[in-house]
Amino acid sequence: MVFVFWQNIISIHQKSFLEALALMPGVDKVLLVVEHELTPVRKSMGWEAPELNGVEVVISPNKVQIESLVTEYSAAVHVMGGIRIGSMITSAFDHCVQLKCKIGIMSEQYDDAGYKGKLRGIKYKYFKLKYARHISFILAIGKRGVDQYQAMGYRSRIVFPWAYFITVNKNTPVVADSSVTRIMYAGRLEEAKGIYRFISELCASGNKNFQLGIYGSGPDEAKIKALLETNGLLDNVQFTSFVKYSELLEQYKGYDWVVLPSTQKDGWGVVVSEGLLNGLKAICSKKCGVSWVIKDGFNGLTFDWEENGSCRDAIKRMLSGEQFASQGQISGWADNTISGKAGASYFLQIIDSVFKNSEVPVAPWLR
């Protein structure tokens, strides 16, 4: 079979899955078509366009080239990074509909907050009414994404839980004083990511036996430092600006926990996946799609910002010395559930379910 993926950029977060898929038995070709190599925002975060082994890549095709690709691969399965989102994907989607191609959608949840969120909901319901009959399957990233597509009226049999499936090189952990909990955060320092609010709860916990490594920058940096200084905890936190992705992956070996405390919609949260694959435990808010793979007491903890005291209770458990699974157990579990190879295998099970009427597969982390 041939699979054509239409996406916005050459994403680090898709590399492992696409490469693993290209190696699977029965897969003749994997083609990735992107509107841009990278966005300026991703470049500012230390990203570089990854090289994809075994995957053919087409960058920034014009409308004629888009239609030519769809026509050439009219018998392939086309997976769109959203329904009519961006000029390239919209053109590809429309031409696939015209030629009656097999179409799948890979999409995060949409932001349904506020007035604009309601308008988005109306738009996507309209898309459902107009295009549902042309869509064979939906890979909905995160539990909230699954809930949204099912609420729109898509048949549950074609809506599949999805993730960003990645593979990382394992690091040998750095041994340190076990009485100090080592926590890592990587990302923007801004309200939507919740890191200031999380550190406020960390300060209020009354437990100073932690070290927090922050990799990133943003508008909340100054007030985070002021908060830490006021609480006498500035020495407990190390600030490092954004580093190259390859360098960031090296940092996990020095930590016990990875944190992602988003206060607003966060489609997945790959830093948590990276941490789990390295055997770290994770603490994250339920706003993150990746919270779906956190098993309380095994590989980490989740909390709900809308529930008073939830975050502080999770922090207290994290710092209490409570026993969780070992690094090897967590890393092994992650390899079997959220790695590139696990995603490729699950994807082909979905394809068989949709086009060969085989059994509907269960997402690897839910088995």
C-alpha positions as CSV (number, residue, x, y, z in Angstrom):
1,M,0.0,0.0,0.0
2,V,1.0,3.6,-0.5
3,F,0.3,6.3,2.1
4,V,0.4,10.0,1.5
5,F,0.5,12.3,4.5
6,W,-0.4,16.0,4.0
7,Q,1.0,18.1,6.9
8,N,1.9,21.7,7.7
9,I,5.7,21.1,8.4
10,I,8.3,18.4,8.5
11,S,7.7,17.7,12.2
12,I,10.2,16.1,14.6
13,H,7.1,14.6,16.2
14,Q,6.1,12.7,13.1
15,K,9.5,11.5,12.1
16,S,9.6,8.2,14.1
17,F,6.2,7.1,13.1
18,L,6.6,7.8,9.4
19,E,10.0,6.1,9.3
20,A,8.6,3.0,11.2
21,L,5.6,2.9,8.9
22,A,7.8,2.9,5.8
23,L,9.6,-0.3,7.1
24,M,6.4,-2.2,7.8
25,P,5.5,-5.3,5.7
26,G,3.0,-4.5,3.0
27,V,3.9,-0.8,2.9
28,D,5.2,0.1,-0.6
29,K,5.7,3.8,-0.1
30,V,5.3,6.6,2.4
31,L,5.1,10.1,1.0
32,L,5.1,13.3,3.2
33,V,3.9,16.5,1.6
34,V,4.3,19.7,3.6
35,E,3.3,23.3,3.1
36,H,6.4,24.6,4.8
37,E,9.7,23.0,5.9
38,L,9.4,24.6,9.3
39,T,7.6,27.6,10.9
40,P,9.5,30.5,12.4
41,V,8.1,29.7,15.8
42,R,9.5,26.1,15.7
43,K,12.9,27.4,14.5
44,S,13.0,29.8,17.5
45,M,12.5,26.8,19.8
46,G,15.6,25.1,18.5
47,W,13.9,22.9,15.9
48,E,15.6,21.9,12.7
49,A,13.9,20.1,9.8
50,P,14.6,16.4,10.4
51,E,15.9,14.0,7.7
52,L,13.4,11.2,7.1
53,N,14.9,7.9,6.2
54,G,12.8,5.8,3.8
55,V,10.2,8.5,3.4
56,E,9.8,10.7,0.3
57,V,9.3,14.4,1.1
58,V,7.7,17.1,-1.1
59,I,8.0,20.7,0.2
60,S,5.7,23.6,-0.7
61,P,4.0,22.3,-3.8
62,N,1.9,24.7,-5.8
63,K,-1.7,24.0,-6.7
64,V,-0.8,22.3,-10.0
65,Q,1.7,20.1,-8.3
66,I,-0.8,19.3,-5.5
67,E,-3.4,18.1,-8.0
68,S,-0.8,16.2,-9.9
69,L,0.3,14.3,-6.8
70,V,-3.3,13.4,-5.8
71,T,-3.9,12.2,-9.4
72,E,-0.7,10.2,-9.5
73,Y,-1.5,8.6,-6.1
74,S,-5.3,8.4,-6.5
75,A,-5.2,4.7,-5.3
76,A,-3.3,5.6,-2.2
77,V,-4.6,6.3,1.3
78,H,-4.3,10.1,1.9
79,V,-4.0,11.3,5.5
80,M,-4.7,15.0,6.0
81,G,-3.5,17.0,9.0
82,G,-7.0,18.4,9.4
83,I,-10.1,19.0,7.4
84,R,-9.5,21.8,4.9
85,I,-6.9,23.6,7.1
86,G,-4.4,25.7,5.3
87,S,-4.2,26.3,1.6
88,M,-2.2,23.2,0.7
89,I,-4.2,20.7,2.7
90,T,-7.5,22.3,1.5
91,S,-6.4,21.9,-2.1
92,A,-5.3,18.4,-1.6
93,F,-8.5,17.5,0.3
94,D,-10.8,19.0,-2.3
95,H,-9.0,17.1,-5.1
96,C,-9.1,13.9,-3.2
97,V,-12.8,14.3,-2.7
98,Q,-13.2,15.0,-6.5
99,L,-11.2,11.8,-7.4
100,K,-12.9,9.7,-4.6
101,C,-9.7,8.8,-2.9
102,K,-9.4,7.1,0.4
103,I,-9.2,9.9,2.9
104,G,-8.1,9.9,6.6
105,I,-7.8,12.8,9.0
106,M,-5.1,13.2,11.6
107,S,-6.0,16.0,14.0
108,E,-5.6,17.4,17.5
109,Q,-8.6,18.7,19.4
110,Y,-9.7,22.1,18.4
111,D,-9.9,25.0,20.9
112,D,-13.5,25.2,21.9
113,A,-13.1,27.9,24.5
114,G,-15.1,31.1,24.4
115,Y,-16.9,32.8,21.5
116,K,-14.3,31.8,18.9
117,G,-14.5,28.3,20.1
118,K,-18.2,28.2,19.5
119,L,-17.6,29.4,16.0
120,R,-15.1,26.7,15.4
121,G,-17.6,24.2,16.6
122,I,-20.1,25.4,14.1
123,K,-17.5,25.3,11.3
124,Y,-16.5,21.7,12.1
125,K,-20.1,20.5,12.4
126,Y,-20.7,22.0,8.9
127,F,-17.6,20.1,7.6
128,K,-19.1,17.0,9.1
129,L,-22.4,17.4,7.3
130,K,-20.7,18.2,4.0
131,Y,-17.6,15.9,4.0
132,A,-18.3,13.0,6.4
133,R,-19.2,10.6,3.6
134,H,-15.8,11.2,2.0
135,I,-13.8,10.5,5.2
136,S,-12.8,6.9,5.9
137,F,-11.2,7.3,9.3
138,I,-10.1,9.9,11.9
139,L,-7.0,9.7,14.0
140,A,-8.0,12.0,16.9
141,I,-5.1,13.1,19.0
142,G,-5.9,13.0,22.7
143,K,-9.1,12.0,24.5
144,R,-10.6,15.4,24.1
145,G,-10.1,15.1,20.3
146,V,-11.9,11.7,20.3
147,D,-14.8,13.2,22.3
148,Q,-15.1,16.2,20.0
149,Y,-15.3,14.2,16.8
150,Q,-17.8,11.7,18.3
151,A,-19.9,14.7,19.5
152,M,-20.0,16.0,15.9
153,G,-21.7,12.8,14.9
154,Y,-18.9,10.8,13.3
155,R,-19.4,7.1,13.7
156,S,-17.4,5.8,16.7
157,R,-16.1,3.0,14.5
158,I,-14.1,5.4,12.4
159,V,-12.8,7.6,15.2
160,F,-9.5,6.2,16.6
161,P,-7.5,7.5,19.6
162,W,-4.2,8.8,18.3
163,A,-0.9,10.1,19.6
164,Y,2.4,11.6,18.5
165,F,4.4,8.4,18.3
166,I,8.1,9.0,18.8
167,T,11.3,7.1,19.3
168,V,14.3,8.5,21.2
169,N,17.8,7.2,22.0
170,K,17.9,6.1,25.6
171,N,20.2,7.9,27.9
172,T,22.1,6.4,30.9
173,P,20.5,8.2,33.9
174,V,22.7,10.4,36.0
175,V,22.7,9.1,39.6
176,A,22.1,11.8,42.2
177,D,20.9,12.3,45.8
178,S,17.7,10.3,46.0
179,S,16.2,12.7,48.6
180,V,16.0,15.5,46.0
181,T,13.3,15.2,43.4
182,R,14.7,16.3,40.0
183,I,12.0,17.8,37.7
184,M,12.2,19.0,34.1
185,Y,10.1,21.4,32.1
186,A,10.7,22.2,28.4
187,G,8.6,24.7,26.5
188,R,7.4,28.3,26.4
189,L,7.2,30.3,29.6
190,E,3.7,31.6,29.1
191,E,0.2,31.5,30.7
192,A,-1.1,28.8,28.3
193,K,1.6,26.4,29.4
194,G,0.8,26.9,33.1
195,I,4.4,26.9,34.3
196,Y,4.1,30.0,36.5
197,R,1.0,28.6,38.1
198,F,2.6,25.2,38.7
199,I,5.7,26.8,40.3
200,S,3.3,28.8,42.5
201,E,1.8,25.6,43.8
202,L,5.3,24.1,44.1
203,C,6.3,27.0,46.3
204,A,3.2,26.7,48.4
205,S,3.8,22.9,49.0
206,G,6.4,23.8,51.6
207,N,8.7,21.1,50.4
208,K,12.1,22.4,49.2
209,N,13.7,19.0,48.4
210,F,13.5,19.5,44.6
211,Q,15.5,20.8,41.7
212,L,13.7,22.1,38.6
213,G,15.3,22.5,35.3
214,I,13.6,24.8,32.9
215,Y,14.4,24.7,29.1
216,G,12.7,27.6,27.3
217,S,11.8,31.2,27.5
218,G,8.8,33.5,27.2
219,P,6.9,36.4,28.7
220,D,6.5,34.8,32.2
221,E,10.2,34.3,32.9
222,A,10.7,37.5,34.9
223,K,7.7,36.9,37.2
224,I,8.7,33.3,37.7
225,K,12.1,34.4,38.9
226,A,10.5,37.0,41.1
227,L,8.2,34.4,42.6
228,L,11.1,32.0,43.3
229,E,13.2,34.8,44.9
230,T,10.3,35.8,47.1
231,N,10.0,32.2,48.4
232,G,13.7,31.7,48.7
233,L,13.8,29.0,46.0
234,L,15.7,30.7,43.2
235,D,18.6,28.4,43.8
236,N,16.3,25.3,43.3
237,V,15.6,26.2,39.7
238,Q,18.0,26.3,36.7
239,F,16.9,28.3,33.7
240,T,18.2,27.4,30.2
241,S,16.9,29.0,27.0
242,F,15.7,26.9,24.1
243,V,18.3,24.4,22.9
244,K,18.5,22.3,19.8
245,Y,16.2,19.3,19.9
246,S,19.0,16.8,19.8
247,E,20.6,18.6,22.8
248,L,17.2,18.7,24.7
249,L,16.9,14.9,24.3
250,E,20.2,14.5,26.2
251,Q,18.9,16.4,29.2
252,Y,16.3,13.8,30.3
253,K,19.0,11.6,31.8
254,G,19.5,14.1,34.6
255,Y,15.9,14.1,35.9
256,D,13.3,11.9,37.7
257,W,10.1,13.7,36.5
258,V,8.9,15.6,33.5
259,V,6.2,18.2,34.0
260,L,3.6,19.7,31.6
261,P,1.1,21.9,33.5
262,S,-0.8,23.5,30.6
263,T,-3.8,25.6,31.6
264,Q,-5.2,25.8,28.1
265,K,-5.7,23.4,25.2
266,D,-2.6,21.3,24.5
267,G,-3.2,18.8,21.8
268,W,-0.6,16.3,23.0
269,G,2.6,17.3,24.8
270,V,5.5,15.4,23.3
271,V,7.9,16.3,26.1
272,V,6.0,13.9,28.3
273,S,6.3,11.2,25.7
274,E,10.1,11.8,25.6
275,G,10.3,11.7,29.3
276,L,8.4,8.4,29.6
277,L,10.5,6.8,26.9
278,N,13.5,7.7,29.0
279,G,11.9,6.1,32.0
280,L,11.0,9.4,33.8
281,K,7.7,9.7,35.6
282,A,5.3,12.5,34.4
283,I,3.1,15.0,36.1
284,C,0.8,16.9,33.8
285,S,-2.6,18.6,33.7
286,K,-5.6,17.0,32.1
287,K,-5.6,19.8,29.5
288,C,-2.9,17.8,27.8
289,G,-3.7,15.1,25.3
290,V,-0.8,13.1,26.6
291,S,-2.5,12.9,30.1
292,W,-4.4,9.9,28.6
293,V,-1.3,7.7,28.8
294,I,-0.5,8.6,32.4
295,K,-1.4,5.7,34.7
296,D,-1.7,7.0,38.3
297,G,0.8,5.4,40.6
298,F,2.6,3.6,37.7
299,N,4.2,6.2,35.4
300,G,3.1,9.5,36.9
301,L,0.3,11.7,38.1
302,T,-2.3,14.0,36.5
303,F,-4.2,16.9,37.9
304,D,-7.1,19.1,37.0
305,W,-6.7,22.9,37.2
306,E,-10.5,23.3,37.6
307,E,-10.5,21.2,40.7
308,N,-9.3,23.2,43.8
309,G,-6.2,21.7,45.3
310,S,-5.7,19.1,42.6
311,C,-2.3,20.3,41.4
312,R,-1.0,20.9,44.9
313,D,-2.0,17.3,46.0
314,A,-0.2,15.9,42.9
315,I,2.9,17.9,43.8
316,K,2.9,16.6,47.3
317,R,2.6,13.0,46.1
318,M,5.5,13.7,43.6
319,L,7.7,15.0,46.4
320,S,6.7,12.5,49.1
321,G,8.9,9.6,47.9
322,E,5.9,7.5,46.9
323,Q,6.9,4.5,45.0
324,F,6.1,4.3,41.3
325,A,7.3,1.9,38.6
326,S,11.0,1.7,37.9
327,Q,12.7,3.5,35.2
328,G,13.1,0.3,33.2
329,Q,9.4,-0.6,33.6
330,I,8.3,2.9,32.5
331,S,10.6,2.9,29.5
332,G,9.6,-0.6,28.4
333,W,5.9,0.2,28.7
334,A,6.4,3.4,26.6
335,D,8.3,1.5,23.9
336,N,5.3,-0.8,23.5
337,T,2.7,1.9,23.5
338,I,3.9,5.3,22.3
339,S,7.0,4.6,20.2
340,G,7.2,5.0,16.4
341,K,7.0,1.3,15.9
342,A,4.0,0.9,18.2
343,G,2.3,3.7,16.2
344,A,3.0,2.2,12.8
345,S,1.7,-1.2,13.9
346,Y,-1.5,0.4,15.4
347,F,-2.0,2.5,12.2
348,L,-1.9,-0.6,10.0
349,Q,-4.4,-2.3,12.3
350,I,-6.7,0.8,11.8
351,I,-6.3,0.5,8.0
352,D,-7.2,-3.2,8.1
353,S,-10.2,-2.4,10.3
354,V,-11.5,0.4,8.0
355,F,-10.8,-1.1,4.6
356,K,-10.8,-4.9,5.3
357,N,-13.5,-4.9,8.0
358,S,-11.2,-6.5,10.5
359,E,-11.5,-6.1,14.3
360,V,-11.4,-2.5,15.6
361,P,-8.1,-2.1,17.3
362,V,-7.6,-0.7,20.8
363,A,-5.1,2.1,21.3
364,P,-1.8,0.6,22.6
365,W,-1.9,2.6,25.9
366,L,-5.4,1.4,26.6
367,R,-4.7,-2.3,26.3
